[in-house]
Amino acid sequence: MEHVQAYPPPAVPSAYPPLATRVSVIGPQYCYPQPIDLVVLRKVLTISEGKFAVTDIYGNIMFKTKGKFFSIHDRRLLTDAAGNPVCTLRHKIMTVHDRWQVFRGESTEEKDLIFTAKRSSMIQLKTKLHVFLATNPKEDVCDFRMEGSWLERSCFIYSGERNTILAQMHKKHSVESEFLGKDKFMVTVYPNVDYAFVVALIAILDGINNDDDFE
């Protein structure tokens, strides 16, 4: 039986400085004044729907997915541990830069659009996603960006075009990380950053790079 973790998750002692302003995209309830370490699990056979889940460092489920990206509806629902909908991820097929849209709850209506993410170019040696909030329809300058290497599980999420780091994906060298295989890795979310937003971006990146896993 899986554990249900109440918010906020346990803080991780760290020297990461808090941002001057809170970064709330999906909701302020997901912003915590301390850094948070999350464990991302892919191909989770114990999750009845979907193959993607996120736990805290103690193994308590925090987020999981329902549905498949490449289903007839081409969308996936991100829920909290209790199964409450957080946001819907939708892949827009036949777009030049592999565009993804994220909506509130189970909606896919334009009025509930939170943000859009797309690859900066179709041919990429390294990961580079540009993220645009729904309040930025012109998309001249990205609100957030993700860069790094998915293969090495080393990616960073930045604020806009600046180099202010909001979160980072990594293989953490610690006792518990010895048990992390290729389908498990860690993400550190910096203080005052919306960790549900970070999880949604990781889920999109997982879908882009592992299309065959979502047949």
Buried (B, 14 or more C-beta within 10 A) or exposed (E): EEEEBEEBBEEBEEEBEBBEEBBBBBBEEBBBEBBBBBBBBBBBEEBEEBBBBBBBBEEBBBBBBBBBBBEEEBBBBBBBBEEEBBBBBBBEEEEEBBBBBBBBEBBBEEEBBBBBBBBBEEEEEEBBBBBBBBEBEEEEEBBBBBBBEBEEBBBBBBBEEEEBBBBBBBBBEEEBBEEBEEBBBBBBBBBBBBBBBBBBBBBBBBBBEBEEBBE
